[in-house]
Amino acid sequence: MRVAIQMDPIGPIDIEADSTFRLAEEAQARGAELFHYHPDSLFWEEGQVAARGWPLEVRRVKGDHFRLGEEAVASLDTFDVIWLRQDPPFDTGYITTTHLLELVPDTLVVNDPFWVRNFPEKLLVLQFPDLTPPTMIARRLDSIREFAARHGDIILKPLYGNGGAGIFHLTRDDRNLASLHEMFTAASREPLIAQKFLPEVTNGDKRIILVDGEPVGAINRIPPEGETRSNLHVGGRAERAGLTARDHQICNAIGPLLREKGQVFVGIDVIGGYLTEINVTSPTGIQELERFDGMNVAGTIWDAIDARLAS
């Protein structure tokens, strides 16, 4: 199998936490040939989608975790699988890569780029309002004020952010809403997302990993002292977690759609029994789940890919 991985530079990653590294490691263990390229190196020319990158070998040695071969231009239709794994923000650059990857014939792109583009994490949840906390997508300040007045404490965050960046908890009497709105709207023309604050977040933000629409396990991310955000990027602590009846209800509701639309590796966020995000762009959590549960999640993902290739 030949596997191309579209990701940010591999040098700075944490090999003990990075899910893309783990996916590459598992593919290599199965005999795959790896090719690594940056999103900026993807191009279309005269009917062909190609990328300038490097043959890649990975190894679990801190500070010496990869080796690149000689730089080359590769036509992406020569690969069996292409991984779409660069981090958001989900901006026009990211969206353009999904358009280009759609034009690669006879190659499986994971996750399916058409539906990654149409299912960004904070928008796909809107299809399941019975599973989510009260939520608003809006740009006007007066609309967000009315939402906050109805629900008291709210979370305000950018619609296409990632990793916990730009997330604010505003209390009922907070006087910073207008200032934050001014800051966000000066930086971008995008709407904002507001959600009713769930105090259960102090007990953790559960990340459930689904493979081809089926849940394989979960971790709980505990926010650090004095912090609302539980993302591991900002100091959240991962703990072992099981799946509750409510978790299974959520997964049963969204799983068939994810499977139908080619979203092979997905991470959803659940707080206090409410679905808050469906992460399809570059979900994480594989390595933490593997350490807690002693399972080969990366292997399960590759088994699902093999099944798709064989169908």
N, C-alpha and C positions, 0 to 999 in steps of 0.2 A: 504494500500500500504506500502511495505517495501522499504526504500530508503537508499542506501549506498553512502557515499560521500567521494571520494578520494581527499584529499586536504592537504595543508600544515597545521601546527598546528593552531588551531582555537583561541587560547588564545590571540595572538598579533593583531588580525584583528581590523579594524575600522568598527564598526557596522553601521556607518552612510554612508559608502561608499562601503563596500564589497558586491559584487554581489552574491558570494556563500552563505553568511549569509542570504541574502534576499531570495534566492531560498529555503534554508532550512526553513526559517521562514514561507514562503508560503506553503510549503509541510506540515509542522507541523500543520498549521491552517486548512488544508484539512484532517487532521486525520492520516497522514503518520507516521510510525515509522522510526526514523532516526538512522543511524549507521555511525560513523565517524572513518576513519583510515588514516594514513599517507602513502604516496607512498612507503616509505621504508618498510612498514609492509605488503605489498602485496607479496604473494608467491604462487608458484605452487608445489604441492606434490602428486605424485602417481595419476595423472589424474584429480586433483581437484585444482581449483583456490580459494584461501582463503586469509583472511587478519586478522591481530590482531588489534582490535580497541575497540570502546566503544559505547554503546547506547548513543544517544545524545538528549538533549533538549536545545532549544535556547530561549532567551528572549531579548527584546530590552531594556536592562539596561546596561549602560556603566560601565565597570569594573566588571560586574556580568552577562555576556551575554550568558553563556552556563553552562550546567551541564552534566557531563559524568557519565554513569553508570559503572558497574564493567567491567574491561577489559576482553575480550573474543575473541576467534578465531571463525570467521564466514565464512562459505562457501558462496561464492558470488552468486552461483546459487540459493540461497534461497531468493534473493531480486528481486523485480519487476523492479527496476531502479538503475543503478549505474551512479553517476556523476563523470566524469573525470575533476577535477577542480584544480589540483595543478598548480602553476605558472611555466612558463618556467624558466631557459633556456631549450630549446628543445634539450637536450643532449642524450647520449645513455641510461642513466637511465630513462629518460622520455619515450624514444622510447620503451624500454623494457616493461614498464607498458602497453603500447598500445598492444604489442604482447600478454601479459598475459590476458588482458581484452577481447581480441578476442576469447579466449578459454572458456569463461563463456557461457554455453548454456542457451538458452531460457530466457535471461535477456536483457533488453534494456539498452545499454550503451550510454550515452549522453555526448559529441558528439561521434558519431561512431568512435571508436579508429583506425580502419583501415584507414579511410579517414583523421582523424586528423594527423596520421603519414605521409600520402602521400600529405597532403595539408597544410604544415606549412605556417604561415601567409605571409611571404615574398616571397614564391615560388608559391602559388596558383595564385597570381596576374599575373604571367607570362603568364597564359592562356588567358589574356585579354589585350594584348598590346595596343589596340585602346583606352582603358580606362585609361591607366596609363601614368605617365610622362616617358621620356626616362630613361631606367633602364639598369644596367649591373650587372650580377653576375660573379665575376672573383676573382682569387687569385693573378695572376701575376701583379706586379707593372706597367709594361709597358702598359698592357691593360687598367688599371685604369687611367694611365696618358693620354692615347689617348682619353678615354671617357671624362675626365675633360677638355682636350684641345678643344673638340668639343662643350661642353655644358657650359663652364665657371664655375660658382658657382655650386658645387655639395654637396650632402649629402652622407657621408660615414658612414656605420654602420655594426655591426656584423650581419651575416645572421640569426642567431638563438637567438638573444637577446630579451629582453622585457623591458617594462616600461621606455623606453627612455634611457636605459643605453648604453654607448658607441657610441652615435650618435654625429657626427661632421659635422659642416658646413664649407666647404673649399671654399674660394673665388678663383677667377681666378689666382691671383698672390700669393696664399698661398704657403709657403715653407715647410709646415709640412706634406705633403702627404707621402713622403718617410718614415719619422719618425713614422707616424701613421701606415703605412703598416708594418713596422718592428715590432711595438708593437703588432699589431693584429696577425701577422703570427707567432710570437714567442710564443704567448699564445695558439694558436689553429691551426689545419690543415684545418679549414673550409675556404671556399671562403668568400669574402665580398660582400656586395651589395652597389652599387653606384646609386644614382638617381639625375637627374637634380634638382637643388634647385628651389623651388617654393616660390617666395617672398610673395605670398598671405598667407603664413602661419602666417604672423603677424596679419591677420584678423581671424585666427583660424584654427584649425584642427578638422573637423567635424567627430564625431563618430556616425554612423548610426547603430542601432540595428535591426537585422533581426531575425525573428522567423519562422522557417521552410521555409526559403527563401523569406519571406514577410517583408518589412520594417514596423516597428511599431513606429518609432520616431527617433529623433536625438538630440544630444547636441553639442555645439561648445566649443572646448577647446582652450583658449587663452593663449599663452605663456607669462610668466612673463617678466618684463622689462629686456632687455639685454640677453634674452635667445631665442634660436631657437626652443627648444623642448617645446611642449605644453602638454605633458603627465601630468595627474593629480598627478602622483607619484613624479614629480619633480617640483611641484609648479604651474602647469597650472590651470587656472580658468575656471570653467564650466559655460556656459551661455545657455539660451534657444535657440533653432534653429529649423527652419522648414525645410521641404524637398522641394528642387527645382526640376524643370523638369529634370535637369541633374542628380540629385540624383536618381530620379525614373528610368532614363535610365540605370544607373549603376546597380541598384537593379534588374531591369527586366532582365538584361544580365546575372547576376551571380546567381540570386535566384533559378532558376530551377536546376542548378547543386548542389547547397547547399542542397536543399530539397531532391534530388535524393540520395545524399551520406550521409544522416543522420546527417547533421550539423544543429541541431535544434536551437542552440543559437549562433549567430555569430555577431561580431562587426566589421564593416568596417571603414576605415579611408579615408576621402576625403579632399583634400586640393586644393582650386582653381578649383574645378570641375574635379580633377584627383583622381582616385583610387590609394592609396599608399600601403595599407595592407588589408588583409582579415583575421581577427583574429578568429581562431577556437579553439585554445588550452585552453585558460581561459579568454574569453572576459569579460570586465567590462562595467559599465555605467548604469546598471539597476536603481540604487537608484537615481542618478542624474536626469535621464529621468522621473522617477516617480514623483519626487518633482516638476519639471518644468511643466509637462503636466497633473498631477493629474490622471495618469493612473496606472493600476496594470500590469506592464510589467511581473513581476514574475508569475502572474496568467495566462497571455497569454502564457508564456512558458510552464507552467504546463498543460494548456489546450491542447497544441500541443502534449505534451508527452502522455496525456490521449488518444488522438486520435490515436496515433501510437500504444499504447498498445491495443486499441480496434480493430484495423484493422487486 
